[in-house]
Amino acid sequence: MESHTSRPTVLLLHCRYRERGGEDEVFAAECELLRSHGWAPLPVVLDPADVATLRGRLRTGLQAVWSREWAARIGRLCRQTRARIVHVHNYFPTLSPAIFRACRDAGVPVVHTLHNYRICCPNALLLRDGKPCHACVGKRFGWPGVLHGCYHGSRAETAVAAAISAVHRVTGTWTKKVNGYIALSEFSRRTFIQGGLPADRIFVKPNFHAPDLGPGDENGGFVLFAGRLADYKGVMTMLEAWEGVDRRIRLLVAGDGPLAGAVGEAVKRRPNIEWIGRRTKTEVLTLMKRATALIHPSLSYENFPLAIVEAFATGLPVIATRLGAAAELVEHGRTGRLCAAGRSESLAAEVNWIHSHPRARARMRSAARAEYLEKYTAEKNYGRLMEIYSRAIENQRS
């Protein structure tokens, strides 16, 4: 803390998820990034909320809209530590957006990373019935999401999620209490502007990958899928695509989830599909170094698919759906191939193409690695983060 050291203090706020995911990883990585560059990061990390009982769900729902307790705590912490800046990653559900007002009242500039679309979509995914959905973007209250029960299949829970954004839209939290937003892609930035956030306060900074383990050599001879086995990840599209893929092309599936049974059945039917279950990050990176391509068949606007950047770091081309940030990250024909979302024949065609063009694939490997070195290293990311912190401090002063 600044009272004990010359290192500037940054408060890092985050509510963990029940299943560790990309947001949790990015939070930990940025905390270490700041520490390695002379900051004194002070993380405030909350465990998942109690939703096992009705009482727990009711308390969590009320707290998610406006937590007086956490607003007071964070306000005190801002003053006690004399923090230079507060960086909020995930406020939902326990911290609540009330913490933004508390930081502003304490005179400390605050930055918020928009890891998901919660501010303009009740289920935070821009996804309904397995398809991209913009029905609630720009609305004061996300009534279409409530009507369809988009959050956890419950209209009541969706109403609470929609109320969070609505209350803080009306009270000016989003437009007056946040000094800078970090969007992870240009697509994300455009979406949040449509959703009502001030354009001059939204700055694009992608996620990064570290440590860099260097490029691989594709000596494994397989195409890799690494991720959650869930419908919105396009797992069923991928399995259907393998009916039309050259039988010499092996698919290695690393992950677990609700569609594990469907993957197991596909393994029985297709000898060129292998499922190895969930693997650690280090194990997945090792597999990437041995693979010929990574498949990202997502059906949703994933805000920033970290697996794509990890693949680039290992020099691995990516076959991705032409949706959201993935279509920005992967340049068709240079760092990978793009296919139509939810179209198994389109995915199969791209898998067959990349397999049958080894020279083009080699060029893609070099281009993917160069893309990583140019845009997604820790050092590049730190420089951009400091630019955003400076802009947020300027915005707070003005």
Secondary structure by P-SEA (a helix, b strand, c coil): ccccccbbbbbbbbbbcccccaaaaaaaaaaaaaaaaccccccccccccccccaaaaaaaaaaaaccaaaaaaaaaaaaaacccbbbbcccccccccaaaaaaaaacbbbbbbccccccccccccccccccccccccccccaaaaaaaccccccaaaaaaaaaaaaaaaaaccccccccbbbbccaaaaaaaaaaccccccbbbbbbbbccccccccccccbbbbbcccccccaaaaaaaaaaaccccbbbbbbbcccaaaaaaaaaaacccccccccccaaaaaaaaaaccbbbbccccccccaaaaaaaaaabbbbbcccccaaaaaccccccbbbbccccaaaaaaaaaaaaacaaaaaaaaaaaaaaaaacccaaaaaaaaaaaaaaaaaaaac
